[in-house]
């Protein structure tokens, strides 16, 4: 058989408790009073409860450990139980103990005459004492009246209106303050906070997502818009050149070209000509006309001719005084010096060699910039979540302040630029993605909501970059639980006492516990104005 549980508040009077009993729809009612409640410390009130339950055809049980209350309940034949689950029973009524001594006088053993004499003496003594007391009181009153009359005649009292005005203002001000306080205490001060502990379940989000700086975040397509930042810093090393080279002036000369073919031939600038193993370079292109038929020429063919200036490939006096023919790798063309080459001088200088550059590159590759990674990652700020695995450093090709074979007059510098880059995801984009994934998971479940989206616990792993595609594995845990509407909680709690709020809200599925905090201390029930009710949710994880 079902029973109704009624929690009695400290401020409830006997009529309120009886009203709750009569309003109950159940025939068996368990009354749960607070400890040492005054309204139930009266035997009359206990009998009223029993009579009200009998008239309403209901059976009541008191849930208490109070021995005094149990004794009072026993006199009214109301059963008690220590808990809601224990068996009710009527407590035993304490038996009054009478000491078995000689202090009790048995009137039956006294003689009638003795009793009569005693009564007369007592009556007479009492009457005499009463008369004496009355006379003494009359004398005192008469004396006091005369003293008062004398004082009034001798010293007439004049009213002090200033004192009266001050007292009136103080009393009026105090009354006004009291009224203001009562208005504030009754209508404005009361507030209540309903604290609801809700059971939640952990839900995992784990997916491999594509990162794109220009795309739109989409949970369905597993794409998240990313943010890329770069930071460039220069590193350098210095080295000494070890090569030696003759950097004196280069010798020059004039070469005559002859063409025996019938067609003209153009010799390009930069063409190499050699004499005695030494190389010379043609300064500018030369077009040599084709040969012509003439009887006075050998073989009746007179070759066409043209001249051009050449320069030694290196400086040095050894390129001077070259004469005679020069070898050239152009078909049908022969070349010979018009006069001896001249102008070459000797000058030995220190120059940069290719091996010098390679040795400096090896040292440069070992150069690092301390704190570069931390500086770049911190530049994203608190509004983004950084994908640490995406961090990478790229180095530009080294650049020497003096080229290979160039003369070095001091230390030579080899420089390179390190460009660090990393990816991050804006927290709003991350929030939209994770919440969309959690909503997909709870879409088939009734009355569920997200309590914690898990964005603060997101972890990235398995970052990969291939061509223009970048992917990373995203993992986090969210919390989902019952969808309890704050407005509904306020509506159910307004105007109710602590126990009534607990009974109403604990019936909602998913609610673990309910607590109500009243403010100020004299408030004992939730205000009827929902604007004065706050609702707090405490999350209790369920693995």
C-alpha positions as CSV (number, residue, x, y, z in Angstrom):
1,X,0.0,0.0,0.0
2,X,1.4,3.5,-0.9
3,X,2.1,6.1,1.7
4,X,2.5,9.8,1.7
5,X,5.5,11.5,3.4
6,X,4.9,14.9,4.8
7,X,7.9,16.9,6.1
8,X,6.9,19.3,8.9
9,X,8.7,22.7,9.0
10,X,9.7,24.5,12.2
11,X,7.3,27.4,11.5
12,X,4.3,25.1,10.8
13,X,1.5,25.3,13.5
14,X,-1.0,22.5,14.4
15,X,-3.6,23.8,11.9
16,X,-1.1,23.8,9.0
17,X,-0.1,20.2,9.9
18,X,-3.8,19.1,10.1
19,X,-4.5,20.8,6.7
20,X,-1.6,18.8,5.1
21,X,-3.0,15.6,6.5
22,X,-6.4,16.3,5.2
23,X,-5.0,17.4,1.8
24,X,-3.1,14.1,1.3
25,X,-4.5,11.6,-1.2
26,X,-3.0,8.6,0.6
27,X,-4.6,6.8,3.5
28,X,-1.3,6.1,5.3
29,X,0.7,9.2,6.1
30,X,4.2,9.5,7.5
31,X,4.9,12.7,9.4
32,X,8.6,13.7,9.5
33,X,9.1,16.5,12.1
34,X,12.4,18.3,12.8
35,X,14.2,17.7,16.1
36,X,12.5,19.2,19.2
37,X,9.7,21.0,17.3
38,X,7.6,23.0,19.8
39,X,4.2,22.4,18.2
40,X,4.4,18.7,18.9
41,X,5.6,19.0,22.5
42,X,2.0,19.5,23.6
43,X,-0.2,16.5,24.5
44,X,-3.3,18.5,23.4
45,X,-1.8,19.0,19.9
46,X,-0.9,15.3,19.7
47,X,-4.5,14.4,20.5
48,X,-5.8,16.9,17.9
49,X,-3.6,15.2,15.3
50,X,-5.0,11.8,16.2
51,X,-8.6,13.1,16.1
52,X,-8.1,14.8,12.7
53,X,-6.6,11.6,11.2
54,X,-9.5,9.5,12.6
55,X,-12.1,12.0,11.2
56,X,-10.4,11.9,7.8
57,X,-10.2,8.1,7.8
58,X,-6.4,8.2,7.6
59,X,-3.6,6.5,9.6
60,X,-0.6,8.6,10.7
61,X,2.8,7.5,11.8
62,X,5.4,9.8,13.4
63,X,9.0,9.3,12.2
64,X,11.2,10.3,15.2
65,X,13.8,9.2,17.7
66,X,12.6,11.7,20.4
67,X,11.6,9.8,23.5
68,X,9.5,12.6,24.8
69,X,7.5,12.9,21.6
70,X,7.3,9.1,21.5
71,X,5.7,9.1,25.0
72,X,3.2,11.8,24.0
73,X,2.3,9.9,20.8
74,X,1.7,6.7,22.9
75,X,-0.9,8.5,25.0
76,X,-2.8,9.4,21.8
77,X,-2.2,5.8,20.4
78,X,-0.2,7.2,17.4
79,X,2.5,4.7,16.2
80,X,6.0,5.8,15.8
81,X,9.0,4.6,13.6
82,X,12.6,5.5,13.7
83,X,13.0,5.7,9.9
84,X,10.7,5.6,6.9
85,X,11.7,2.0,6.3
86,X,11.3,0.6,9.8
87,X,8.2,-1.0,11.2
88,X,5.8,1.4,13.1
89,X,4.7,0.6,16.7
90,X,3.1,2.3,19.7
91,X,5.7,3.2,22.3
92,X,5.4,2.2,25.9
93,X,4.0,4.8,28.4
94,X,6.4,5.5,31.3
95,X,5.1,4.4,34.7
96,X,5.1,6.9,37.5
97,X,7.1,5.6,40.5
98,X,5.9,6.3,44.1
99,X,8.5,6.2,46.8
100,X,7.5,3.7,49.5
101,X,8.3,5.9,52.6
102,X,6.5,7.5,55.5
103,X,6.1,11.0,54.0
104,X,2.5,10.4,53.0
105,X,0.0,11.2,55.8
106,X,-3.1,8.9,55.9
107,X,-6.0,11.2,56.9
108,X,-8.1,8.3,57.7
109,X,-6.0,7.5,60.7
110,X,-6.5,10.9,62.3
111,X,-9.3,11.5,64.9
112,X,-12.2,13.6,63.7
113,X,-11.7,16.0,66.6
114,X,-8.1,16.5,65.8
115,X,-9.0,17.3,62.2
116,X,-11.7,19.7,63.3
117,X,-9.4,21.6,65.7
118,X,-6.7,21.8,63.2
119,X,-9.1,23.2,60.6
120,X,-10.4,25.8,63.1
121,X,-6.9,26.9,64.1
122,X,-5.8,27.2,60.6
123,X,-8.9,29.1,59.5
124,X,-8.6,31.5,62.5
125,X,-4.9,32.0,61.9
126,X,-5.5,32.7,58.3
127,X,-8.3,35.2,59.0
128,X,-6.2,37.1,61.5
129,X,-3.2,37.2,59.2
130,X,-5.4,38.5,56.3
131,X,-6.9,41.3,58.5
132,X,-3.5,42.4,59.7
133,X,-2.2,42.5,56.2
134,X,-5.2,44.5,55.0
135,X,-4.7,47.1,57.8
136,X,-1.0,47.4,57.0
137,X,-1.7,47.9,53.3
138,X,-4.2,50.6,54.0
139,X,-1.8,52.4,56.2
140,X,1.0,52.2,53.6
141,X,-1.4,53.5,50.8
142,X,-2.6,56.4,53.0
143,X,1.0,57.4,53.8
144,X,2.1,57.3,50.2
145,X,-1.0,59.3,49.2
146,X,-0.1,62.0,51.7
147,X,3.5,62.1,50.6
148,X,2.5,62.5,46.9
149,X,0.0,65.3,47.8
150,X,2.7,67.1,49.7
151,X,5.1,66.9,46.7
152,X,2.5,68.1,44.3
153,X,1.6,71.1,46.5
154,X,5.2,72.1,47.2
155,X,6.7,71.5,43.7
156,X,4.3,72.0,40.8
157,X,5.7,70.2,37.7
158,X,6.0,72.3,34.4
159,X,6.0,70.2,31.1
160,X,9.3,70.4,29.1
161,X,8.1,70.7,25.5
162,X,11.6,70.4,24.0
163,X,12.1,67.0,25.7
164,X,8.7,66.0,24.5
165,X,9.5,67.0,20.9
166,X,12.8,65.1,20.9
167,X,11.1,62.0,22.3
168,X,8.4,62.3,19.7
169,X,10.9,62.6,16.8
170,X,13.0,59.7,18.1
171,X,9.9,57.5,18.5
172,X,8.5,58.5,15.1
173,X,11.9,58.0,13.4
174,X,12.3,54.6,15.1
175,X,8.8,53.6,14.0
176,X,9.5,54.7,10.4
177,X,12.8,52.7,10.3
178,X,10.9,49.7,11.7
179,X,8.3,50.0,9.0
180,X,11.0,50.4,6.3
181,X,12.9,47.4,7.7
182,X,9.7,45.2,7.8
183,X,8.9,46.2,4.2
184,X,12.4,45.3,3.1
185,X,12.6,42.1,5.1
186,X,9.2,40.8,3.9
187,X,9.1,41.9,0.2
188,X,12.6,42.7,-1.0
189,X,15.2,40.8,1.1
190,X,14.0,37.2,0.7
191,X,16.0,35.1,-1.8
192,X,16.5,31.5,-2.4
193,X,19.0,29.4,-4.3
194,X,18.1,25.9,-5.4
195,X,21.1,23.7,-5.8
196,X,20.5,20.7,-8.0
197,X,23.1,17.8,-8.3
198,X,22.6,16.2,-11.7
199,X,24.0,12.9,-12.8
200,X,26.0,13.1,-16.0
201,X,27.6,10.6,-18.4
202,X,31.1,11.0,-20.0
203,X,31.0,10.9,-23.8
204,X,34.1,10.7,-26.0
205,X,34.8,12.6,-29.2
206,X,37.7,11.2,-31.3
207,X,38.0,11.9,-35.0
208,X,40.7,12.6,-37.6
209,X,40.0,16.0,-39.0
210,X,41.2,18.1,-41.9
211,X,42.8,21.5,-41.2
212,X,42.2,24.3,-43.7
213,X,42.9,28.0,-43.3
214,X,40.2,29.1,-45.7
215,X,37.5,26.4,-45.2
216,X,34.4,26.6,-43.0
217,X,34.2,24.3,-39.9
218,X,31.9,21.4,-40.5
219,X,31.4,18.5,-38.1
220,X,29.7,16.5,-40.8
221,X,32.7,16.7,-43.2
222,X,35.3,16.6,-40.3
223,X,36.8,19.9,-41.4
224,X,38.0,22.6,-39.0
225,X,39.2,26.1,-40.0
226,X,42.7,26.5,-38.8
227,X,45.0,29.5,-38.2
228,X,48.7,29.6,-39.3
229,X,51.4,31.8,-38.0
230,X,55.1,32.2,-39.0
231,X,58.1,33.8,-37.3
232,X,61.4,34.4,-39.2
233,X,64.8,34.9,-37.5
234,X,68.2,35.2,-39.1
235,X,71.3,33.1,-38.1
236,X,74.8,33.6,-39.3
237,X,78.4,32.4,-38.9
238,X,81.7,34.0,-39.8
239,X,84.7,32.3,-41.4
240,X,88.1,33.1,-42.9
241,X,88.8,32.6,-46.6
242,X,91.7,30.1,-47.4
243,X,92.1,30.3,-51.2
244,X,94.8,32.1,-53.1
245,X,94.4,33.7,-56.5
246,X,96.1,36.1,-58.9
247,X,93.8,39.0,-59.1
248,X,96.0,41.3,-61.2
249,X,94.9,43.0,-64.5
250,X,93.9,40.7,-67.4
251,X,95.8,40.9,-70.7
252,X,93.9,41.8,-73.9
253,X,94.5,41.6,-77.6
254,X,92.9,41.7,-81.1
255,X,92.0,38.6,-83.1
256,X,91.4,38.4,-86.8
257,X,88.7,35.8,-87.9
258,X,88.6,34.4,-91.4
259,X,85.6,32.5,-93.0
260,X,86.2,30.3,-96.0
261,X,82.6,29.2,-96.4
262,X,80.3,31.0,-98.8
263,X,77.9,32.1,-96.0
264,X,78.6,34.6,-93.2
265,X,79.2,33.2,-89.7
266,X,78.5,35.0,-86.4
267,X,80.8,34.2,-83.4
268,X,79.0,34.7,-80.1
269,X,80.4,36.8,-77.2
270,X,82.1,34.7,-74.6
271,X,83.5,32.2,-77.1
272,X,86.8,30.7,-75.7
273,X,90.0,31.0,-77.8
274,X,93.3,29.3,-76.7
275,X,96.9,30.0,-77.3
276,X,99.7,27.9,-75.9
277,X,97.3,26.4,-73.3
278,X,96.1,29.8,-72.1
279,X,92.4,30.7,-72.5
280,X,91.0,34.0,-73.7
281,X,87.4,35.1,-74.0
282,X,85.8,37.1,-76.9
283,X,84.4,40.3,-75.5
284,X,81.5,40.8,-78.0
285,X,80.0,38.9,-80.9
286,X,81.6,39.2,-84.3
287,X,80.0,38.5,-87.7
288,X,82.5,37.2,-90.3
289,X,81.4,37.5,-94.0
290,X,81.5,34.5,-96.3
291,X,84.4,33.9,-98.8
292,X,84.4,35.3,-102.4
293,X,85.6,33.8,-105.8
294,X,88.7,35.6,-107.1
295,X,91.4,34.3,-109.4
296,X,94.2,35.9,-107.4
297,X,93.4,33.9,-104.2
298,X,94.6,30.4,-103.4
299,X,92.1,28.0,-104.8
300,X,90.3,31.0,-106.3
301,X,88.5,31.5,-102.9
302,X,89.3,34.7,-100.9
303,X,88.1,34.2,-97.3
304,X,85.9,36.8,-95.6
305,X,87.5,38.5,-92.5
306,X,86.5,40.4,-89.3
307,X,88.2,41.2,-86.0
308,X,87.3,41.3,-82.4
309,X,88.8,42.0,-78.9
310,X,89.7,39.2,-76.5
311,X,90.5,39.2,-72.8
312,X,92.5,36.7,-70.7
313,X,90.3,34.5,-68.5
314,X,92.5,35.4,-65.5
315,X,94.7,38.2,-64.4
316,X,98.5,37.8,-64.6
317,X,101.5,38.7,-66.7
318,X,101.7,35.2,-68.1
319,X,98.9,36.1,-70.5
320,X,101.0,38.8,-72.2
321,X,103.0,38.4,-75.5
322,X,100.8,35.8,-77.0
323,X,101.1,35.8,-80.8
324,X,100.1,33.7,-83.8
325,X,97.1,31.6,-84.4
326,X,94.4,30.7,-81.8
327,X,92.3,27.6,-81.7
328,X,88.5,28.1,-81.9
329,X,85.7,25.6,-82.0
330,X,83.7,27.2,-84.8
331,X,83.4,25.4,-88.2
332,X,85.0,27.1,-91.2
333,X,86.5,29.8,-89.0
334,X,90.2,30.4,-88.3
335,X,91.6,33.0,-85.9
336,X,95.0,34.6,-85.3
337,X,96.3,37.5,-83.2
338,X,96.9,40.7,-85.0
339,X,99.5,41.7,-82.5
340,X,100.9,40.4,-79.2
341,X,98.6,40.4,-76.1
342,X,99.5,42.9,-73.4
343,X,98.3,44.6,-70.2
344,X,98.4,41.6,-67.8
345,X,99.8,42.1,-64.3
346,X,100.4,39.9,-61.3
347,X,98.7,40.4,-57.9
348,X,98.1,37.5,-55.4
349,X,95.0,37.8,-53.1
350,X,93.1,35.7,-50.5
351,X,89.8,34.4,-52.0
352,X,86.8,32.4,-50.9
353,X,86.8,28.8,-52.0
354,X,83.9,26.4,-52.4
355,X,85.3,24.3,-49.6
356,X,85.3,27.4,-47.3
357,X,81.5,27.8,-48.0
358,X,80.8,24.1,-47.4
359,X,82.6,24.2,-44.1
360,X,80.7,27.3,-43.0
361,X,77.4,25.7,-44.0
362,X,78.0,22.8,-41.6
363,X,78.5,25.2,-38.7
364,X,75.5,27.3,-39.7
365,X,73.2,24.2,-39.7
366,X,74.1,23.7,-36.0
367,X,73.0,27.2,-35.1
368,X,69.6,27.4,-33.3
369,X,67.5,30.2,-31.9
370,X,66.6,29.7,-28.3
371,X,63.0,30.2,-27.4
372,X,61.8,30.5,-31.0
373,X,59.2,27.8,-30.6
374,X,57.8,29.2,-27.3
375,X,57.7,32.7,-28.8
376,X,55.7,31.6,-31.8
377,X,53.3,29.4,-29.8
378,X,52.6,32.1,-27.3
379,X,51.8,34.6,-30.1
380,X,48.4,32.7,-30.7
381,X,47.2,34.0,-27.3
382,X,44.4,32.5,-25.2
383,X,41.7,32.6,-27.9
384,X,43.2,29.7,-29.8
385,X,44.3,26.1,-29.1
386,X,47.7,25.3,-30.5
387,X,48.5,22.1,-32.4
388,X,52.0,21.6,-31.0
389,X,52.8,18.8,-33.4
390,X,52.4,21.1,-36.3
391,X,55.4,23.2,-35.3
392,X,58.2,23.1,-38.0
393,X,61.3,25.1,-38.8
394,X,62.5,25.8,-42.4
395,X,65.9,27.3,-43.3
396,X,66.7,29.3,-46.5
397,X,69.7,28.6,-48.6
398,X,72.9,30.1,-47.1
399,X,74.1,33.4,-48.6
400,X,77.8,34.4,-48.4
401,X,78.9,38.0,-48.1
402,X,81.7,37.1,-50.6
403,X,81.1,34.8,-53.5
404,X,83.4,31.9,-54.4
405,X,86.7,33.1,-55.9
406,X,85.9,36.6,-54.6
407,X,88.7,38.4,-52.8
408,X,88.2,38.5,-49.0
409,X,89.8,41.4,-47.1
410,X,88.6,40.1,-43.6
411,X,86.0,37.8,-42.0
412,X,83.4,36.4,-44.4
413,X,79.7,36.1,-43.2
414,X,77.4,33.2,-44.2
415,X,73.7,33.9,-43.4
416,X,70.5,31.9,-43.4
417,X,66.9,32.6,-42.3
418,X,65.0,30.2,-40.1
419,X,61.2,30.5,-40.6
420,X,59.1,28.8,-37.8
421,X,55.5,28.0,-38.4
422,X,52.6,26.3,-36.5
423,X,48.9,25.8,-36.7
424,X,46.2,26.5,-34.2
425,X,42.4,26.4,-34.0
426,X,40.3,29.3,-32.7
427,X,38.4,28.2,-29.5
428,X,35.0,29.2,-31.0
429,X,35.6,27.1,-34.1
430,X,36.7,24.2,-31.8
431,X,33.6,24.7,-29.6
432,X,31.3,24.6,-32.6
433,X,32.9,21.4,-33.9
434,X,32.9,19.5,-30.6
435,X,29.4,20.5,-29.6
436,X,28.1,19.5,-33.0
437,X,29.7,16.0,-32.5
438,X,28.2,15.6,-29.0
439,X,24.7,16.6,-30.3
440,X,25.0,13.9,-33.0
441,X,25.7,11.4,-30.2
442,X,22.6,12.4,-28.1
443,X,20.3,13.1,-31.0
444,X,18.5,9.8,-30.4
445,X,18.2,10.2,-26.6
446,X,15.3,12.0,-24.9
447,X,15.7,15.1,-22.8
448,X,19.5,15.2,-22.8
449,X,21.8,18.3,-22.8
450,X,25.5,19.1,-22.8
451,X,26.8,20.1,-19.4
452,X,30.6,20.2,-20.4
453,X,31.7,20.3,-24.1
454,X,35.2,19.2,-23.2
455,X,36.9,22.0,-25.2
456,X,39.3,22.8,-22.4
457,X,40.5,19.1,-22.4
458,X,41.0,18.7,-26.2
459,X,44.2,16.8,-27.1
460,X,45.8,16.6,-30.6
461,X,47.9,13.8,-32.0
462,X,49.1,12.1,-35.2
463,X,49.5,15.4,-37.1
464,X,50.2,14.8,-40.8
465,X,51.0,17.0,-43.8
466,X,51.0,15.7,-47.3
467,X,51.1,18.1,-50.2
468,X,48.4,20.7,-49.5
469,X,46.5,18.4,-47.0
470,X,46.9,18.6,-43.3
471,X,45.2,16.3,-40.8
472,X,45.3,15.7,-37.0
473,X,43.5,13.4,-34.6
474,X,41.2,15.3,-32.1
475,X,40.2,13.7,-28.8
476,X,38.2,15.0,-25.8
477,X,35.6,13.9,-23.3
478,X,32.3,15.8,-22.9
479,X,29.6,15.5,-20.2
480,X,25.9,15.0,-21.0
481,X,23.0,14.6,-18.7
482,X,19.3,15.3,-18.1
483,X,17.9,18.5,-19.7
484,X,16.5,20.3,-16.7
485,X,15.0,23.7,-17.5
486,X,15.8,26.5,-15.1
487,X,12.5,28.2,-15.6
488,X,10.7,24.9,-14.8
489,X,12.6,24.5,-11.6
490,X,11.8,28.1,-10.5
491,X,8.1,27.5,-11.2
492,X,8.0,24.3,-9.2
493,X,10.0,25.8,-6.2
494,X,8.3,29.2,-5.8
495,X,6.3,29.7,-2.6
496,X,7.3,26.3,-1.2
497,X,9.2,25.2,1.9
498,X,12.4,23.3,2.0
499,X,10.8,19.9,2.2
500,X,8.2,20.6,-0.5
501,X,10.9,21.8,-2.9
502,X,12.9,18.7,-2.3
503,X,9.9,16.4,-2.9
504,X,8.9,18.3,-6.1
505,X,12.3,18.5,-7.8
506,X,13.8,15.1,-6.7
507,X,11.0,13.5,-8.7
508,X,12.6,14.8,-12.0
509,X,14.5,12.1,-13.8
510,X,18.3,12.5,-13.5
511,X,18.3,14.6,-10.3
512,X,20.6,13.2,-7.7
513,X,20.1,15.6,-4.9
514,X,18.4,18.9,-4.1
515,X,19.4,21.6,-1.6
516,X,17.7,25.0,-0.9
517,X,19.6,27.9,0.6
518,X,17.6,30.7,2.0
519,X,18.7,34.3,2.5
520,X,18.5,36.2,4.9
521,X,18.4,33.8,7.8
522,X,14.8,34.5,8.8
523,X,13.5,33.3,5.4
524,X,11.9,29.8,5.6
525,X,10.2,29.5,2.2
526,X,11.1,30.2,-1.4
527,X,9.9,33.6,-2.6
528,X,7.0,33.6,-5.1
529,X,8.8,36.0,-7.3
530,X,10.9,33.9,-9.7
531,X,13.4,36.8,-10.1
532,X,14.5,36.2,-6.5
533,X,15.2,32.5,-7.1
534,X,18.6,31.3,-8.4
535,X,19.2,27.8,-9.7
536,X,22.7,26.2,-9.5
537,X,23.6,22.9,-11.2
538,X,26.3,20.6,-9.7
539,X,27.6,18.0,-12.0
540,X,28.1,14.5,-10.7
541,X,30.0,12.3,-13.1
542,X,28.9,8.7,-13.8
543,X,31.5,6.6,-15.6
